[in-house]
């Protein structure tokens, strides 16, 4: 259980840091503009489906946790 608690604390710290960076104007230039991201704009309504970004994020997190777990 001790390992799980440390992992949750580390993930929380990373989320806080990322949240502060995004709040103060830092952004990732590629997020939202990858191939596979779908944007539908009609009559003042915008629907954004970040499929490509989700796949990339999933792959990166899988690799991160796989290497972190060893």
Secondary structure, DSSP 8 states (H G I E B T S, - for coil): -HHHHHHHHHHHHHHHHHHHHHHTT---TTTT-STTEEEEEETTEEEEEEHHHHHHHHHHHHHHHHHHT-
